[in-house]
Amino acid sequence: MTLILSESDVEGLLEMDEVVGVVEEAFRRKGEGRAENFMRTRTRGASSTLSVMHANMSYLGRAGLKAYLSSNAGTKFVVLLFDATDSTPLAVMGADMLGRFRTGATSAVATKHLYRDASGSVAILGSGKQALAQMLALRSVLSVEEVRVWSPTEKNRGAFARALEEKGFTAKAFSSPEQTVRGAQVVTTITSSTLPFLEGGMLGSVSHANICGANVPTHAEITTDAVAWFQTVAVDDLPQAKLEYGELIRAVEAGLFSWDSAVELADVIAGRRHPEGRTMFKSGGAAIEDVAVASALYESARAGGAFPDVKLV
């Protein structure tokens, strides 16, 4: 039987601390060779783009894929989870909130392993639907002293700062990226910007950055000199990074970064690579995150016993 979980079902099952732990374990297992990630592929039509990414998680005995279609009507996300032993399709689930949580969780895991400190001031640039999950996840691995908020629209950044206050953070909105990152030790960018807005000269106090918004080569959130400012640059999936991550692609073209110096987050968590100096994590989204979280949600839903299932095949 195949479990069917709606978007609202998934939202009700998600717990950020659990998701952070699940994502951390997925990357550790990838570093140990017990999880295989396959990069995102895209099929473009006249008015839509279909994106598909998949992973096989031998340590879980599960495999799966996330597919999402973007059109003028927005983007819809679905995850399909399989039993890797007997090929049973275990679950089909909505994956918008799942994606928000796993993206935030991955930033938290990267911060835990790359920042190497227990506390700090956080600057977050972006106030859209992904931003809150970033901060909730960071709080699970970091004592957040304050949150400094920027997004291009004054109304939005003010509203997001107030929403953070309601969640127990000390938060303040700023009118420019430069003001926002001044004095922050950790920076997270989570925007839809096509043009870089964070420059190397703004990063004097920053020890670690999570760059999360862009996953197409034509988009970037930070400049090439900002990439060069970091001694360690980690990515979620190196083959995918070479095709999609605009900030790194531009820095390579400018001669300010080399793919040979990039490290995979999985190798850091598994102890195979060791970060040095100022660190940056470039997140584009990896299927191992989706499949690992979907597997945990499946277990929670089965234990609860209140969700519909069907004989799909």
Rosetta blueprint (number, residue, H / E / L):
1 M L
2 T E
3 L E
4 I E
5 L E
6 S L
7 E H
8 S H
9 D H
10 V H
11 E H
12 G H
13 L H
14 L L
15 E L
16 M H
17 D H
18 E H
19 V H
20 V H
21 G H
22 V H
23 V H
24 E H
25 E H
26 A H
27 F H
28 R H
29 R H
30 K H
31 G H
32 E L
33 G L
34 R L
35 A L
36 E E
37 N E
38 F E
39 M E
40 R E
41 T E
42 R E
43 T E
44 R E
45 G L
46 A L
47 S L
48 S E
49 T E
50 L E
51 S E
52 V E
53 M E
54 H E
55 A E
56 N E
57 M E
58 S L
59 Y L
60 L L
61 G L
62 R E
63 A E
64 G E
65 L E
66 K E
67 A E
68 Y E
69 L E
70 S E
71 S E
72 N L
73 A L
74 G E
75 T E
76 K E
77 F E
78 V E
79 V E
80 L E
81 L E
82 F E
83 D E
84 A L
85 T L
86 D L
87 S L
88 T L
89 P E
90 L E
91 A E
92 V E
93 M E
94 G E
95 A L
96 D H
97 M H
98 L H
99 G H
100 R H
101 F H
102 R H
103 T H
104 G H
105 A H
106 T H
107 S H
108 A H
109 V H
110 A H
111 T H
112 K H
113 H H
114 L H
115 Y L
116 R L
117 D L
118 A L
119 S E
120 G E
121 S E
122 V E
123 A E
124 I E
125 L E
126 G L
127 S L
128 G L
129 K L
130 Q L
131 A H
132 L H
133 A H
134 Q H
135 M H
136 L H
137 A H
138 L H
139 R H
140 S L
141 V L
142 L L
143 S E
144 V E
145 E E
146 E E
147 V E
148 R E
149 V E
150 W E
151 S L
152 P L
153 T L
154 E H
155 K H
156 N H
157 R H
158 G H
159 A H
160 F H
161 A H
162 R H
163 A H
164 L H
165 E H
166 E H
167 K L
168 G L
169 F L
170 T L
171 A E
172 K E
173 A E
174 F L
175 S L
176 S L
177 P H
178 E H
179 Q H
180 T H
181 V H
182 R L
183 G L
184 A L
185 Q L
186 V E
187 V E
188 T E
189 T E
190 I L
191 T L
192 S L
193 S L
194 T L
195 L L
196 P L
197 F L
198 L E
199 E L
200 G H
201 G H
202 M H
203 L L
204 G L
205 S L
206 V L
207 S L
208 H E
209 A E
210 N E
211 I E
212 C L
213 G L
214 A L
215 N L
216 V L
217 P L
218 T L
219 H L
220 A L
221 E L
222 I E
223 T L
224 T H
225 D H
226 A H
227 V H
228 A H
229 W L
230 F L
231 Q L
232 T E
233 V E
234 A E
235 V E
236 D L
237 D L
238 L H
239 P H
240 Q H
241 A H
242 K H
243 L H
244 E H
245 Y L
246 G H
247 E H
248 L H
249 I H
250 R H
251 A H
252 V H
253 E H
254 A L
255 G L
256 L L
257 F L
258 S L
259 W H
260 D H
261 S H
262 A L
263 V E
264 E E
265 L H
266 A H
267 D H
268 V H
269 I H
270 A L
271 G L
272 R L
273 R L
274 H L
275 P L
276 E L
277 G L
278 R L
279 T E
280 M E
281 F E
282 K E
283 S L
284 G L
285 G L
286 A L
287 A H
288 I H
289 E H
290 D H
291 V H
292 A H
293 V H
294 A H
295 S H
296 A H
297 L H
298 Y H
299 E H
300 S H
301 A H
302 R H
303 A H
304 G H
305 G L
306 A L
307 F L
308 P L
309 D E
310 V E
311 K L
312 L L
313 V L
